[in-house]
């Protein structure tokens, strides 16, 4: 009886979790942009050069498999990496017009997330 209850619980939890969407193709990655016009401009002038091109070492836009481990580090860490630079990423991601809220929104867009990083 316990194993049946456990099976029902596991099945119920699996039904509630959303599957991770597949990564976009390289062609799709090049066409993605934030819906907000200002953010789309900032993304196109800075982030896109690395985050939409395979082989740059940057996690590709909307590639949840690449972004999820980073996302688990928390928004403060991702924001710090964006502003201070991290490994091959230059400080500010070469976005001189970005403020912290812009970086947060751009990170969420590129990570394919609407929720806050924890």
C-alpha positions in Angstrom: 0.0 0.0 0.0 2.8 2.4 0.8 4.6 1.8 -2.5 1.3 2.6 -4.3 1.0 5.9 -2.4 4.6 6.7 -3.2 4.1 5.9 -6.9 1.0 8.2 -7.0 3.0 11.0 -5.3 5.9 10.7 -7.7 3.6 10.6 -10.7 1.7 13.6 -9.4 4.9 15.6 -8.9 6.2 14.6 -12.3 2.9 15.9 -13.8 3.3 19.2 -12.1 6.9 19.9 -13.2 7.3 21.5 -16.6 9.7 19.9 -19.0 12.8 21.9 -19.9 12.2 23.2 -23.4 14.8 22.2 -26.0 17.6 24.6 -26.8 17.0 26.7 -29.9 18.9 25.9 -33.1 21.7 28.3 -34.0 19.4 29.8 -36.6 16.6 30.3 -34.0 19.1 31.7 -31.4 20.0 34.5 -33.9 16.3 35.6 -34.2 15.5 35.7 -30.5 15.2 39.1 -28.8 13.5 40.5 -25.8 9.9 41.8 -26.4 10.8 45.2 -24.8 12.2 47.4 -27.5 14.9 49.0 -25.3 16.0 45.7 -24.0 16.1 44.3 -27.5 18.4 47.1 -28.5 20.7 46.5 -25.6 20.7 42.8 -26.2 21.4 43.3 -29.9 24.3 45.7 -29.2 26.0 43.7 -26.6 24.8 40.2 -25.4 23.8 38.8 -28.8 27.4 38.8 -30.1 28.3 36.0 -27.7 25.0 34.5 -26.4 23.5 33.8 -29.8 26.6 32.3 -31.5 27.6 28.7 -30.8 31.2 28.1 -29.9 31.9 31.4 -28.1 31.8 29.6 -24.7 28.9 31.7 -23.5 25.6 30.0 -22.6 23.3 30.4 -25.6 20.1 32.4 -25.4 17.2 30.2 -24.2 19.4 27.1 -23.7 18.0 26.0 -20.4 20.4 23.1 -20.1 23.3 25.6 -20.2 21.6 28.2 -18.1 20.0 26.2 -15.3 23.2 25.4 -13.4 24.1 29.1 -13.5 20.5 30.1 -12.6 20.8 28.0 -9.4 23.7 30.2 -8.3 21.2 33.0 -7.7 20.4 36.3 -9.3 22.9 38.2 -7.2 25.7 36.0 -8.4 24.6 36.3 -12.1 24.3 40.0 -11.7 27.7 40.3 -10.2 29.2 38.2 -13.1 27.5 40.5 -15.6 28.7 43.7 -14.0 32.2 42.6 -12.8 32.9 40.1 -15.6 33.6 36.4 -15.2 36.0 34.1 -17.0 35.8 35.2 -20.7 32.8 37.5 -20.1 34.0 41.1 -20.1 32.8 43.5 -17.3 29.4 44.8 -18.1 29.1 42.4 -21.0 30.2 45.3 -23.1 26.9 47.1 -22.4 27.8 50.5 -21.2 24.2 51.7 -21.2 22.9 48.8 -19.0 21.9 49.4 -15.4 21.4 46.6 -12.8 17.7 46.2 -13.7 18.6 45.9 -17.4 21.1 43.2 -16.6 18.5 41.3 -14.5 16.0 41.5 -17.3 18.5 40.5 -19.9 19.7 37.6 -17.8 16.2 36.3 -17.4 15.6 36.6 -21.1 18.7 34.8 -22.1 18.2 32.1 -19.4 14.6 31.6 -20.7 13.3 32.3 -17.3 10.5 34.4 -15.9 11.0 33.5 -12.2 13.7 34.9 -9.9 17.0 33.0 -9.6 17.4 31.5 -6.2 
